[in-house]
């Protein structure tokens, strides 16, 4: 999957949703990470072809997805807040997908996502989490060159979100937006961080997990940081810090920290702020 943007900008009247966004990515799975209002959804709407940019351009596998052409990229897009207003059962949706020869993964996903437990519920009466699972079923069960997902685990409990992330981590040709650094790390092999409509960091897994920088879970967020740790950013009981791995292993053995791992998106995201 090749995704490129050159001086990409989209405005809504006098307000810019994104501005001067430039990148070149060659990856299997791209995560666009940022807080609410950072421009993630606007960027995805351009990459999916739903919106034409105000300035600059974007290409997906060599084509501008928002332009009419005799060539095309098969893209499936999933919105963050799905709404089903049709008074039919989930079973009917599944049957509609099942008869489509381009949707070979329907039955496997129905079981994997737990949709089999509410097949007789009406689409217009689903909980937000159930609606999200049906939304993902439609996006993932049919063949497409590229799938674009906006906050795919929104409204899901942690167990179901973990199942979804596991499914996504095995897919080729995926762009997803998330505000959760850990979800991005679990799924993607390339990352873009957005802030106030601008790209502030990008890189692959090698750039992400820097030597000597760790995410450390303290035993008690109020008891202070043990010696030998240079705190870079603090998130309560979790701190991003520079330290020697041997030092952290000894602190963990002595019960002075609850755990540690190489810092990733949480560090890059904090640094970009």
Buried (B, 14 or more C-beta within 10 A) or exposed (E): BEBBBBEBBBBEEEEBBBBBBEBEBEBBBBBBBBBEEBBBBBBBBBBBBBBBBBEBBBBBBEBBBBEEEEEEBEBBBBBBEBEBEEEEBBBEBBEEBBEEEEBEBBBEBBEBBBBEEBBEBBBEEBEEBBBBBBBBBBBBBBEBBBBBBBBBBBBBEEEBBBBBBEBBBEBEBBBBBBBBBEBBBBBBBBBBBBBEBBBBBBBBEEEBBBEEBBBBBBBEBEEEBBEBBEEBBBEEBBBBBBBEEEBBEBBBEEEBBBEBEBBBBBBBBBBBE
